[in-house]
């Protein structure tokens, strides 16, 4: 393919080459086409794209539908659960197992289900090795990298100025799509807070490459690095209540102080508010408006 495309480019032709695996495309385009191609990532439909497809207005009712069903166009049109189940199985079998010659298909599939069920939670490669009876930590690292290359899921490291600590610290995991996770897992839809966090992450991932979670005394769900600086800090909370307000505020304010930021964001399901705490401004915005 590479030689043919290069020859046609030399004749003034242009190509759009698509694929479902990031590492495969980068390898195939990485020698004779170096510097002669642009890469674009395509994600399931955003909330705005969902609204255009369904001809709906942006409000809490339309967001609830998007929140549960996700953004895969085929599923949104057919509402056949099998379309997302087949997608999951195709990724596991074709994009990963066959391509990488993995014999332990059972552990591979069980790990994938576990990770997309537990979005927003921390994991370590050592814990995956023990849970799924793998021969080494390297096998767990490889499996997760295969999931990421196929865009089934994403991992988010804990922020640290030391790269080595970022590598060894536990990571958090997020899924490519809420509907995809709900259909292919047993309990994902039971935790609406993590569903909301997953949706927030996906929107951030479309815009930013360096996303971290922050954890010292408290925890902040997302901090965004642009260039050499952390420029944003935000929490995701399904419902901000008197019981959880202190925890959510403390984790966010700790991050704001750490990175010398004046303003932070708390994303909720449908709450809108504004707080000023000492010299910090905290905006509370419904995710559907933020999207």
MIDOSE-1310 file (N, C-alpha, C; in nm, 2 decimals, decimal comma, always signed):
residues 291
xxxx	+0,08/-0,12/+0,00/+0,00/+0,00/+0,00/+0,09/+0,13/+0,00; +0,19/+0,12/+0,08/+0,27/+0,24/+0,10/+0,34/+0,28/-0,03; +0,39/+0,19/-0,10/+0,46/+0,22/-0,23/+0,36/+0,27/-0,33; +0,25/+0,21/-0,34/+0,15/+0,26/-0,43/+0,10/+0,40/-0,40
xxxx	+0,07/+0,43/-0,28/+0,03/+0,56/-0,24/+0,14/+0,67/-0,27; +0,26/+0,63/-0,24/+0,37/+0,72/-0,26/+0,38/+0,75/-0,41; +0,37/+0,65/-0,49/+0,38/+0,67/-0,64/+0,27/+0,76/-0,69; +0,15/+0,74/-0,64/+0,03/+0,82/-0,68/+0,05/+0,97/-0,63
xxxx	+0,10/+0,98/-0,51/+0,13/+1,12/-0,46/+0,22/+1,19/-0,55; +0,32/+1,12/-0,60/+0,42/+1,19/-0,69/+0,35/+1,23/-0,82; +0,24/+1,17/-0,85/+0,16/+1,21/-0,97/+0,05/+1,31/-0,94; +0,06/+1,36/-0,82/-0,04/+1,47/-0,78/-0,17/+1,42/-0,73
xxxx	-0,18/+1,29/-0,70/-0,31/+1,23/-0,64/-0,31/+1,25/-0,49; -0,43/+1,24/-0,43/-0,45/+1,25/-0,29/-0,53/+1,13/-0,24; -0,51/+1,09/-0,12/-0,58/+0,97/-0,07/-0,63/+1,00/+0,07; -0,74/+0,94/+0,11/-0,79/+0,93/+0,25/-0,78/+0,79/+0,29
xxxx	-0,69/+0,76/+0,38/-0,67/+0,62/+0,43/-0,73/+0,61/+0,57; -0,82/+0,52/+0,59/-0,88/+0,50/+0,72/-0,84/+0,36/+0,78; -0,85/+0,36/+0,91/-0,82/+0,23/+0,98/-0,86/+0,24/+1,12; -0,87/+0,13/+1,19/-0,92/+0,12/+1,33/-0,81/+0,10/+1,43
xxxx	-0,69/+0,10/+1,38/-0,58/+0,08/+1,47/-0,47/+0,18/+1,45; -0,44/+0,26/+1,56/-0,35/+0,37/+1,54/-0,21/+0,33/+1,51; -0,16/+0,22/+1,58/-0,02/+0,18/+1,56/+0,00/+0,12/+1,42; -0,10/+0,05/+1,36/-0,09/-0,01/+1,23/-0,07/+0,10/+1,13
xxxx	-0,16/+0,20/+1,13/-0,15/+0,31/+1,03/-0,02/+0,38/+1,05; +0,03/+0,41/+1,17/+0,15/+0,49/+1,18/+0,27/+0,41/+1,13; +0,27/+0,27/+1,15/+0,38/+0,19/+1,09/+0,37/+0,19/+0,94; +0,25/+0,18/+0,88/+0,24/+0,17/+0,74/+0,28/+0,31/+0,67
xxxx	+0,25/+0,41/+0,74/+0,27/+0,55/+0,68/+0,40/+0,61/+0,72; +0,48/+0,54/+0,80/+0,59/+0,60/+0,87/+0,72/+0,61/+0,80; +0,74/+0,54/+0,69/+0,87/+0,54/+0,62/+0,87/+0,63/+0,49; +0,81/+0,57/+0,39/+0,81/+0,64/+0,26/+0,72/+0,76/+0,26
xxxx	+0,63/+0,77/+0,35/+0,53/+0,88/+0,35/+0,56/+0,98/+0,47; +0,67/+0,97/+0,53/+0,71/+1,06/+0,64/+0,70/+1,20/+0,60; +0,63/+1,28/+0,67/+0,62/+1,42/+0,64/+0,52/+1,45/+0,52; +0,45/+1,35/+0,47/+0,37/+1,37/+0,36/+0,22/+1,33/+0,39
xxxx	+0,19/+1,31/+0,52/+0,06/+1,28/+0,55/+0,01/+1,35/+0,68; -0,12/+1,37/+0,69/-0,18/+1,43/+0,81/-0,26/+1,33/+0,88; -0,26/+1,33/+1,01/-0,34/+1,23/+1,08/-0,46/+1,30/+1,15; -0,58/+1,24/+1,14/-0,69/+1,29/+1,21/-0,76/+1,18/+1,29
xxxx	-0,80/+1,21/+1,41/-0,87/+1,11/+1,49/-1,02/+1,13/+1,48; -1,09/+1,02/+1,46/-1,24/+1,03/+1,45/-1,30/+0,96/+1,57; -1,38/+1,03/+1,64/-1,45/+0,97/+1,76/-1,60/+0,95/+1,73; -1,66/+0,87/+1,82/-1,81/+0,87/+1,81/-1,87/+1,01/+1,81
xxxx	-1,99/+1,02/+1,77/-2,05/+1,16/+1,76/-2,05/+1,23/+1,89; -2,02/+1,36/+1,88/-2,03/+1,45/+2,00/-2,18/+1,48/+2,03; -2,20/+1,55/+2,13/-2,34/+1,59/+2,16/-2,40/+1,67/+2,05; -2,32/+1,77/+2,00/-2,37/+1,85/+1,89/-2,40/+1,77/+1,77
xxxx	-2,32/+1,67/+1,74/-2,34/+1,59/+1,62/-2,46/+1,50/+1,64; -2,48/+1,45/+1,76/-2,60/+1,37/+1,80/-2,73/+1,45/+1,78; -2,72/+1,58/+1,82/-2,84/+1,67/+1,80/-2,87/+1,69/+1,65; -2,77/+1,70/+1,57/-2,79/+1,72/+1,43/-2,85/+1,59/+1,37
xxxx	-2,80/+1,48/+1,41/-2,85/+1,35/+1,35/-2,99/+1,33/+1,39; -3,03/+1,36/+1,52/-3,17/+1,33/+1,57/-3,26/+1,44/+1,55; -3,21/+1,56/+1,51/-3,29/+1,68/+1,49/-3,36/+1,72/+1,62; -3,28/+1,72/+1,73/-3,33/+1,76/+1,86/-3,27/+1,89/+1,91
xxxx	-3,33/+1,95/+2,01/-3,28/+2,07/+2,07/-3,19/+2,03/+2,19; -3,09/+2,12/+2,22/-3,00/+2,09/+2,33/-3,07/+2,12/+2,46; -3,10/+2,02/+2,54/-3,17/+2,03/+2,67/-3,14/+1,90/+2,75; -3,19/+1,90/+2,87/-3,16/+1,79/+2,96/-3,22/+1,66/+2,91
xxxx	-3,33/+1,67/+2,84/-3,40/+1,55/+2,79/-3,32/+1,48/+2,67; -3,27/+1,57/+2,58/-3,19/+1,51/+2,47/-3,05/+1,46/+2,52; -3,00/+1,53/+2,62/-2,87/+1,49/+2,68/-2,89/+1,35/+2,75; -3,00/+1,33/+2,81/-3,02/+1,20/+2,88/-3,02/+1,09/+2,78
xxxx	-3,07/+1,11/+2,66/-3,07/+1,01/+2,55/-2,93/+0,99/+2,51; -2,85/+1,09/+2,49/-2,71/+1,08/+2,44/-2,63/+1,02/+2,55; -2,65/+1,06/+2,68/-2,58/+1,01/+2,79/-2,58/+0,86/+2,80; -2,70/+0,80/+2,77/-2,72/+0,65/+2,78/-2,67/+0,58/+2,65
xxxx	-2,70/+0,64/+2,54/-2,68/+0,57/+2,41/-2,55/+0,59/+2,35; -2,48/+0,70/+2,39/-2,35/+0,73/+2,33/-2,36/+0,78/+2,19; -2,25/+0,77/+2,11/-2,24/+0,84/+1,99/-2,21/+0,76/+1,86; -2,21/+0,63/+1,87/-2,19/+0,55/+1,76/-2,30/+0,56/+1,66
xxxx	-2,28/+0,61/+1,54/-2,39/+0,64/+1,44/-2,48/+0,52/+1,41; -2,42/+0,40/+1,39/-2,50/+0,28/+1,35/-2,59/+0,25/+1,46; -2,54/+0,25/+1,59/-2,63/+0,22/+1,70/-2,74/+0,32/+1,72; -2,71/+0,45/+1,70/-2,81/+0,55/+1,72/-2,92/+0,54/+1,61
xxxx	-2,89/+0,49/+1,49/-2,99/+0,47/+1,39/-3,07/+0,34/+1,41; -3,00/+0,23/+1,45/-3,07/+0,10/+1,46/-3,12/+0,07/+1,60; -3,05/+0,12/+1,70/-3,07/+0,08/+1,84/-3,07/-0,07/+1,86; -2,99/-0,14/+1,78/-2,97/-0,28/+1,79/-2,84/-0,30/+1,88
xxxx	-2,86/-0,36/+2,00/-2,75/-0,39/+2,09/-2,64/-0,47/+2,02; -2,68/-0,56/+1,93/-2,59/-0,64/+1,86/-2,48/-0,56/+1,79; -2,51/-0,44/+1,74/-2,42/-0,36/+1,67/-2,30/-0,33/+1,75; -2,32/-0,29/+1,88/-2,21/-0,26/+1,97/-2,14/-0,38/+2,03
xxxx	-2,22/-0,49/+2,04/-2,16/-0,62/+2,09/-2,07/-0,67/+1,98; -2,11/-0,66/+1,85/-2,03/-0,71/+1,74/-1,90/-0,62/+1,73; -1,92/-0,49/+1,75/-1,80/-0,40/+1,74/-1,70/-0,44/+1,85; -1,74/-0,47/+1,97/-1,65/-0,51/+2,08/-1,58/-0,64/+2,04
xxxx	-1,65/-0,74/+1,99/-1,59/-0,87/+1,96/-1,50/-0,85/+1,84; -1,53/-0,77/+1,74/-1,44/-0,75/+1,63/-1,31/-0,68/+1,67; -1,32/-0,59/+1,76/-1,20/-0,52/+1,81/-1,11/-0,62/+1,88; -1,17/-0,70/+1,97/-1,09/-0,80/+2,04/-1,03/-0,90/+1,95
xxxx	-1,11/-0,95/+1,86/-1,06/-1,06/+1,77/-0,98/-1,02/+1,66; -1,02/-0,92/+1,58/-0,95/-0,89/+1,46/-0,84/-0,78/+1,48; -0,87/-0,67/+1,55/-0,78/-0,57/+1,57/-0,67/-0,60/+1,67; -0,70/-0,70/+1,76/-0,60/-0,73/+1,87/-0,55/-0,87/+1,86
xxxx	-0,64/-0,97/+1,88/-0,60/-1,11/+1,90/-0,53/-1,16/+1,77; -0,59/-1,15/+1,66/-0,53/-1,20/+1,53/-0,40/-1,12/+1,50; -0,41/-0,99/+1,51/-0,30/-0,90/+1,46/-0,18/-0,92/+1,55; -0,20/-0,94/+1,68/-0,08/-0,96/+1,77/-0,06/-1,10/+1,81
xxxx	-0,13/-1,20/+1,75/-0,11/-1,34/+1,77/-0,12/-1,37/+1,92; -0,23/-1,33/+1,98/-0,26/-1,36/+2,12/-0,34/-1,48/+2,13; -0,29/-1,58/+2,21/-0,36/-1,70/+2,23/-0,46/-1,70/+2,34; -0,42/-1,62/+2,44/-0,50/-1,62/+2,56/-0,62/-1,52/+2,54
xxxx	-0,71/-1,56/+2,45/-0,82/-1,47/+2,42/-0,92/-1,45/+2,54; -0,93/-1,55/+2,62/-1,03/-1,54/+2,73/-0,98/-1,43/+2,83; -0,85/-1,43/+2,87/-0,80/-1,32/+2,96/-0,81/-1,19/+2,89; -0,78/-1,18/+2,76/-0,78/-1,06/+2,69/-0,92/-0,99/+2,69
xxxx	-1,02/-1,08/+2,67/-1,16/-1,03/+2,66/-1,21/-0,99/+2,80; -1,17/-1,07/+2,90/-1,21/-1,04/+3,04/-1,15/-0,91/+3,09; -1,03/-0,89/+3,06/-0,96/-0,76/+3,10/-1,03/-0,64/+3,03; -1,06/-0,66/+2,90/-1,13/-0,55/+2,83/-1,26/-0,51/+2,90
xxxx	-1,34/-0,62/+2,93/-1,47/-0,59/+2,99/-1,45/-0,53/+3,13; -1,36/-0,57/+3,20/-1,33/-0,52/+3,34/-1,29/-0,37/+3,33; -1,21/-0,34/+3,23/-1,16/-0,20/+3,22/-1,27/-0,10/+3,18; -1,35/-0,14/+3,08/-1,46/-0,05/+3,03/-1,57/-0,05/+3,13
xxxx	-1,58/-0,14/+3,22/-1,68/-0,14/+3,33/-1,64/-0,05/+3,44; -1,51/-0,03/+3,46/-1,46/+0,05/+3,57/-1,40/+0,18/+3,53; -1,46/+0,25/+3,44/-1,41/+0,38/+3,40/-1,40/+0,48/+3,52; -1,30/+0,56/+3,52/-1,28/+0,66/+3,63/-1,21/+0,60/+3,75
xxxx	-1,18/+0,47/+3,74/-1,11/+0,40/+3,86/-0,97/+0,38/+3,83; -0,89/+0,38/+3,93/-0,74/+0,35/+3,92/-0,71/+0,20/+3,90; -0,61/+0,18/+3,83/-0,56/+0,04/+3,81/-0,41/+0,04/+3,80; -0,35/-0,07/+3,83/-0,20/-0,08/+3,81/-0,18/-0,21/+3,73
xxxx	-0,07/-0,21/+3,65/-0,04/-0,33/+3,57/-0,02/-0,45/+3,65; +0,03/-0,43/+3,77/+0,06/-0,55/+3,86/-0,08/-0,61/+3,90; -0,17/-0,52/+3,93/-0,30/-0,57/+3,98/-0,37/-0,65/+3,86; -0,36/-0,60/+3,74/-0,42/-0,67/+3,62/-0,35/-0,80/+3,60
xxxx	-0,22/-0,81/+3,62/-0,15/-0,93/+3,61/-0,20/-1,04/+3,70; -0,22/-1,00/+3,83/-0,27/-1,09/+3,93/-0,42/-1,13/+3,90; -0,50/-1,03/+3,87/-0,64/-1,06/+3,85/-0,67/-1,15/+3,74; -0,60/-1,14/+3,63/-0,63/-1,22/+3,51/-0,52/-1,33/+3,48
xxxx	-0,44/-1,36/+3,58/-0,35/-1,47/+3,58/-0,25/-1,46/+3,46; -0,20/-1,35/+3,43/-0,10/-1,33/+3,32/+0,04/-1,37/+3,37; +0,12/-1,41/+3,27/+0,25/-1,46/+3,31/+0,35/-1,35/+3,36; +0,32/-1,23/+3,31/+0,41/-1,12/+3,36/+0,34/-0,99/+3,35
xxxx	+0,40/-0,88/+3,41/+0,34/-0,75/+3,41/+0,35/-0,70/+3,26; +0,45/-0,74/+3,19/+0,47/-0,70/+3,05/+0,35/-0,74/+2,97; +0,29/-0,85/+3,00/+0,17/-0,89/+2,93/+0,05/-0,80/+2,95; +0,04/-0,76/+3,08/-0,07/-0,66/+3,11/-0,04/-0,53/+3,04
xxxx	+0,08/-0,48/+3,04/+0,12/-0,36/+2,97/+0,08/-0,37/+2,82; +0,12/-0,48/+2,76/+0,09/-0,50/+2,62/-0,06/-0,50/+2,59; -0,14/-0,57/+2,67/-0,28/-0,58/+2,65/-0,34/-0,44/+2,65; -0,31/-0,36/+2,75/-0,36/-0,23/+2,77/-0,32/-0,14/+2,65
xxxx	-0,20/-0,15/+2,61/-0,16/-0,07/+2,49/-0,23/-0,11/+2,36; -0,26/-0,24/+2,35/-0,34/-0,29/+2,24/-0,49/-0,23/+2,24; -0,54/-0,22/+2,36/-0,68/-0,16/+2,38/-0,67/-0,01/+2,34; -0,57/+0,05/+2,38/-0,55/+0,20/+2,35/-0,53/+0,22/+2,20
xxxx	-0,45/+0,14/+2,14/-0,42/+0,15/+1,99/-0,55/+0,13/+1,91; -0,64/+0,05/+1,96/-0,76/+0,02/+1,89/-0,87/+0,12/+1,92; -0,84/+0,21/+2,01/-0,94/+0,32/+2,05/-1,06/+0,26/+2,13; -1,04/+0,15/+2,19/-1,14/+0,09/+2,28/-1,15/+0,17/+2,41
xxxx	-1,03/+0,20/+2,46/-1,02/+0,28/+2,59/-0,90/+0,37/+2,59; -0,89/+0,45/+2,69/-0,78/+0,54/+2,71/-0,74/+0,54/+2,86; -0,61/+0,56/+2,88/-0,56/+0,57/+3,02/-0,51/+0,71/+3,05; -0,53/+0,75/+3,17/-0,49/+0,88/+3,22/-0,39/+0,87/+3,34
xxxx	-0,27/+0,92/+3,33/-0,18/+0,91/+3,44/-0,20/+1,01/+3,55; -0,15/+0,98/+3,66/-0,15/+1,07/+3,77/-0,04/+1,18/+3,75; -0,07/+1,30/+3,77/+0,02/+1,41/+3,74/+0,14/+1,40/+3,83; +0,26/+1,41/+3,78/+0,38/+1,43/+3,85/+0,48/+1,50/+3,76
xxxx	+0,56/+1,59/+3,82/+0,66/+1,65/+3,74/+0,77/+1,55/+3,69; +0,79/+1,44/+3,77/+0,88/+1,34/+3,73/+0,82/+1,24/+3,64; +0,87/+1,23/+3,52/+0,81/+1,13/+3,42/+0,81/+0,99/+3,47; +0,92/+0,95/+3,54/+0,93/+0,82/+3,59/+0,81/+0,78/+3,69
xxxx	+0,78/+0,88/+3,77/+0,66/+0,86/+3,86/+0,53/+0,85/+3,79; +0,52/+0,93/+3,68/+0,40/+0,92/+3,60/+0,38/+0,78/+3,55; +0,49/+0,72/+3,51/+0,49/+0,58/+3,45/+0,45/+0,48/+3,55; +0,50/+0,49/+3,67/+0,48/+0,38/+3,77/+0,36/+0,40/+3,86
xxxx	+0,31/+0,52/+3,86/+0,19/+0,54/+3,95/+0,06/+0,48/+3,88; -0,04/+0,45/+3,96/-0,16/+0,39/+3,91/-0,22/+0,49/+3,80; -0,29/+0,43/+3,71/-0,35/+0,51/+3,60/-0,50/+0,50/+3,62; -0,58/+0,59/+3,55/-0,72/+0,57/+3,55/-0,76/+0,54/+3,40
xxxx	-0,87/+0,47/+3,39/-0,91/+0,42/+3,26/-1,05/+0,49/+3,22; -1,06/+0,51/+3,09/-1,19/+0,57/+3,03/-1,22/+0,49/+2,90; -1,35/+0,48/+2,87/-1,40/+0,41/+2,76/-1,43/+0,50/+2,64; -1,43/+0,45/+2,52/-1,45/+0,53/+2,40/-1,59/+0,58/+2,39
xxxx	-1,69/+0,52/+2,46/-1,83/+0,56/+2,44/-1,91/+0,50/+2,55; -2,01/+0,58/+2,61/-2,09/+0,53/+2,71/-2,18/+0,42/+2,67; -2,24/+0,43/+2,55/-2,33/+0,33/+2,50/-2,25/+0,20/+2,48; -2,13/+0,21/+2,43/-2,05/+0,09/+2,40/-2,02/+0,02/+2,54
xxxx	-1,99/+0,09/+2,64/-1,96/+0,03/+2,77/-2,08/-0,03/+2,84; -2,20/+0,04/+2,83/-2,32/-0,01/+2,89/-2,36/-0,14/+2,83; -2,35/-0,15/+2,69/-2,40/-0,27/+2,62/-2,30/-0,39/+2,65; -2,17/-0,36/+2,67/-2,07/-0,47/+2,68/-2,02/-0,49/+2,82
xxxx	-2,09/-0,44/+2,92/-2,05/-0,46/+3,06/-2,17/-0,49/+3,14; -2,15/-0,54/+3,26/-2,26/-0,58/+3,35/-2,31/-0,47/+3,44; -2,23/-0,38/+3,48/-2,27/-0,28/+3,58/-2,23/-0,14/+3,55; -2,18/-0,11/+3,44/-2,13/+0,03/+3,41/-2,25/+0,13/+3,43
xxxx	-2,37/+0,10/+3,38/-2,48/+0,20/+3,38/-2,53/+0,22/+3,52; -2,48/+0,14/+3,62/-2,53/+0,16/+3,76/-2,47/+0,28/+3,82; -2,35/+0,33/+3,78/-2,28/+0,44/+3,84/-2,29/+0,56/+3,74; -2,39/+0,64/+3,76/-2,40/+0,75/+3,67/-2,29/+0,86/+3,68
xxxx	-2,23/+0,86/+3,80/-2,13/+0,96/+3,82/-2,01/+0,93/+3,74; -1,97/+0,80/+3,73/-1,86/+0,76/+3,64/-1,90/+0,77/+3,49; -2,02/+0,75/+3,46/-2,07/+0,77/+3,32/-2,05/+0,91/+3,28; -2,08/+1,00/+3,37/-2,07/+1,15/+3,34/-1,92/+1,18/+3,33
xxxx	-1,84/+1,13/+3,42/-1,69/+1,15/+3,41/-1,63/+1,10/+3,28; -1,68/+0,98/+3,24/-1,63/+0,93/+3,11/-1,67/+1,02/+2,99; -1,79/+1,07/+3,00/-1,83/+1,16/+2,89/-1,75/+1,29/+2,89; -1,72/+1,34/+3,01/-1,64/+1,46/+3,02/-1,50/+1,44/+2,96
xxxx	-1,44/+1,32/+3,00/-1,31/+1,29/+2,95/-1,30/+1,28/+2,80; -1,40/+1,22/+2,74/-1,40/+1,21/+2,59/-1,40/+1,34/+2,52; -1,48/+1,44/+2,58/-1,48/+1,57/+2,52/-1,34/+1,64/+2,54; -1,28/+1,62/+2,65/-1,14/+1,67/+2,67/-1,04/+1,61/+2,58
xxxx	-1,05/+1,47/+2,56/-0,96/+1,40/+2,48/-0,96/+1,44/+2,33; -1,07/+1,49/+2,29/-1,08/+1,54/+2,15/-1,00/+1,67/+2,13; -0,98/+1,74/+2,24/-0,92/+1,87/+2,23/-0,77/+1,87/+2,28; -0,74/+1,79/+2,38/-0,61/+1,79/+2,44/-0,54/+1,66/+2,45
xxxx	-0,41/+1,66/+2,43/-0,33/+1,54/+2,43/-0,28/+1,50/+2,57; -0,26/+1,60/+2,66/-0,20/+1,58/+2,79/-0,30/+1,60/+2,90; -0,37/+1,49/+2,94/-0,47/+1,50/+3,04/-0,42/+1,41/+3,16; -0,43/+1,46/+3,28/-0,39/+1,39/+3,40/-0,50/+1,40/+3,51
xxxx	-0,49/+1,31/+3,61/-0,56/+1,33/+3,73/-0,46/+1,38/+3,83; -0,51/+1,45/+3,93/-0,42/+1,51/+4,03/-0,46/+1,45/+4,17; -0,36/+1,41/+4,25/-0,39/+1,35/+4,38/-0,28/+1,38/+4,48; -0,32/+1,45/+4,58/-0,23/+1,47/+4,69/-0,31/+1,44/+4,82
xxxx	-0,35/+1,54/+4,90/-0,43/+1,52/+5,01/-0,57/+1,48/+4,96; -0,62/+1,56/+4,86/-0,75/+1,53/+4,80/-0,72/+1,49/+4,65; -0,83/+1,49/+4,57/-0,81/+1,45/+4,43/-0,89/+1,54/+4,34; -0,84/+1,56/+4,23/-0,90/+1,64/+4,12/-0,91/+1,55/+4,00
xxxx	-1,02/+1,54/+3,94/-1,04/+1,44/+3,83/-0,96/+1,47/+3,71; -0,95/+1,60/+3,67/-0,87/+1,62/+3,54/-0,79/+1,75/+3,56; -0,67/+1,75/+3,52/-0,59/+1,87/+3,50/-0,53/+1,86/+3,36; -0,54/+1,97/+3,29/-0,50/+1,98/+3,15/-0,36/+2,05/+3,13
xxxx	-0,27/+1,99/+3,07/-0,14/+2,05/+3,04/-0,13/+2,09/+2,90; -0,09/+2,22/+2,88/-0,07/+2,28/+2,75/+0,07/+2,34/+2,75; +0,15/+2,28/+2,66/+0,29/+2,33/+2,67/+0,36/+2,28/+2,79; +0,41/+2,37/+2,87/+0,48/+2,33/+3,00/+0,40/+2,35/+3,12
xxxx	+0,28/+2,41/+3,10/+0,20/+2,45/+3,22/+0,06/+2,37/+3,22; +0,02/+2,35/+3,35/-0,12/+2,31/+3,37/-0,21/+2,43/+3,36; -0,31/+2,43/+3,27/-0,39/+2,54/+3,24/-0,53/+2,53/+3,29; -0,58/+2,41/+3,32/-0,72/+2,39/+3,36/-0,72/+2,28/+3,47
xxxx	-0,82/+2,29/+3,56/-0,85/+2,19/+3,66/-1,00/+2,18/+3,67; -1,05/+2,05/+3,67/-1,19/+2,04/+3,69/-1,23/+1,91/+3,76; -1,34/+1,91/+3,82/-1,40/+1,80/+3,88/-1,53/+1,76/+3,81; -1,57/+1,63/+3,82/-1,69/+1,59/+3,76/-1,77/+1,52/+3,87
xxxx	-1,89/+1,57/+3,90/-1,98/+1,52/+4,01/-2,12/+1,52/+3,96; -2,18/+1,40/+3,96/-2,32/+1,39/+3,91/-2,41/+1,48/+3,98; -2,40/+1,49/+4,11/-2,49/+1,57/+4,19/-2,42/+1,63/+4,30; -2,40/+1,76/+4,30/-2,33/+1,83/+4,41/-2,42/+1,85/+4,53
xxxx	-2,39/+1,79/+4,64/-2,47/+1,79/+4,76/-2,39/+1,84/+4,88; -2,46/+1,86/+4,99/-2,39/+1,91/+5,12/-2,30/+1,80/+5,16; -2,33/+1,67/+5,13/-2,25/+1,56/+5,18/-2,12/+1,55/+5,10; -2,12/+1,58/+4,97/-1,99/+1,57/+4,90/-1,93/+1,70/+4,86
xxxx	-1,99/+1,81/+4,89/-1,94/+1,94/+4,84/-1,80/+1,97/+4,89; -1,78/+1,94/+5,02/-1,65/+1,97/+5,08/-1,54/+1,89/+5,01; -1,56/+1,76/+4,98/-1,46/+1,68/+4,92/-1,43/+1,73/+4,78; -1,54/+1,76/+4,70/-1,52/+1,81/+4,57/-1,44/+1,94/+4,56
xxxx	-1,48/+2,03/+4,65/-1,42/+2,16/+4,65/-1,27/+2,15/+4,70; -1,25/+2,08/+4,80/-1,11/+2,07/+4,85/-1,01/+2,01/+4,75; -1,05/+1,91/+4,68/-0,97/+1,85/+4,58/-0,94/+1,95/+4,47; -1,04/+2,02/+4,42/-1,03/+2,12/+4,32/-0,94/+2,24/+4,36
xxxx	-0,97/+2,29/+4,48/-0,89/+2,41/+4,53/-0,74/+2,37/+4,55; -0,72/+2,25/+4,60/-0,58/+2,20/+4,61/-0,51/+2,20/+4,48; -0,57/+2,16/+4,37/-0,51/+2,16/+4,24/-0,49/+2,30/+4,19; -0,59/+2,39/+4,22/-0,58/+2,53/+4,18/-0,46/+2,60/+4,24
xxxx	-0,45/+2,57/+4,37/-0,33/+2,63/+4,45/-0,20/+2,57/+4,39; -0,20/+2,44/+4,37/-0,07/+2,38/+4,32/-0,02/+2,44/+4,19; -0,12/+2,46/+4,10/-0,08/+2,51/+3,97/-0,10/+2,66/+3,95; -0,13/+2,73/+4,06/-0,15/+2,88/+4,05/-0,26/+2,92/+3,95
xxxx	-0,37/+2,85/+3,96/-0,49/+2,89/+3,88/-0,59/+2,96/+3,96; -0,66/+3,05/+3,90/-0,76/+3,13/+3,97/-0,90/+3,07/+3,96; -0,92/+2,99/+3,86/-1,06/+2,95/+3,83/-1,06/+2,80/+3,81; -1,16/+2,73/+3,87/-1,18/+2,59/+3,84/-1,33/+2,56/+3,80
xxxx	-1,35/+2,44/+3,76/-1,48/+2,40/+3,70/-1,52/+2,27/+3,77; -1,65/+2,26/+3,80/-1,72/+2,14/+3,85/-1,83/+2,11/+3,75; -1,82/+2,00/+3,68/-1,92/+1,96/+3,58/-2,02/+1,87/+3,65; -2,15/+1,89/+3,64/-2,25/+1,81/+3,70/-2,35/+1,77/+3,59
xxxx	-2,45/+1,69/+3,64/-2,55/+1,64/+3,54/-2,65/+1,75/+3,50; -2,69/+1,83/+3,60/-2,79/+1,94/+3,57/-2,79/+2,05/+3,67; -2,67/+2,08/+3,73/-2,67/+2,19/+3,83/-2,58/+2,30/+3,77; -2,63/+2,42/+3,80/-2,56/+2,55/+3,75/-2,54/+2,64/+3,88
xxxx	-2,41/+2,68/+3,90/-2,39/+2,76/+4,02/-2,26/+2,83/+4,01; -2,23/+2,91/+4,11/-2,10/+2,99/+4,10/-2,06/+3,01/+4,25; -1,93/+2,99/+4,28/-1,88/+3,00/+4,41/-1,75/+3,08/+4,41; -1,73/+3,16/+4,51/-1,60/+3,23/+4,53/-1,55/+3,19/+4,67
xxxx	-1,44/+3,12/+4,67/-1,38/+3,07/+4,80/-1,24/+3,13/+4,81; -1,23/+3,22/+4,91/-1,10/+3,30/+4,92/-1,07/+3,37/+4,79; -0,96/+3,34/+4,72/-0,93/+3,41/+4,60/-0,96/+3,32/+4,48; -1,04/+3,21/+4,49/-1,06/+3,12/+4,39/-1,21/+3,13/+4,34
xxxx	-1,23/+3,11/+4,21/-1,37/+3,11/+4,15/-1,39/+2,97/+4,11; -1,51/+2,92/+4,15/-1,55/+2,78/+4,11/-1,68/+2,79/+4,04; -1,68/+2,75/+3,91/-1,80/+2,75/+3,83/-1,86/+2,61/+3,83; -1,99/+2,60/+3,85/-2,06/+2,47/+3,84/-2,15/+2,47/+3,72
xxxx	-2,12/+2,38/+3,63/-2,19/+2,38/+3,50/-2,24/+2,24/+3,46; -2,37/+2,23/+3,41/-2,42/+2,10/+3,36/-2,33/+2,06/+3,24; -2,30/+1,93/+3,24/-2,22/+1,88/+3,13/-2,28/+1,90/+2,99; -2,41/+1,90/+2,99/-2,48/+1,91/+2,85/-2,46/+2,06/+2,80
xxx	-2,45/+2,16/+2,89/-2,43/+2,29/+2,85/-2,28/+2,31/+2,81; -2,19/+2,25/+2,89/-2,05/+2,25/+2,86/-2,02/+2,19/+2,73; -2,09/+2,08/+2,69/-2,07/+2,01/+2,57/-2,11/+2,10/+2,45
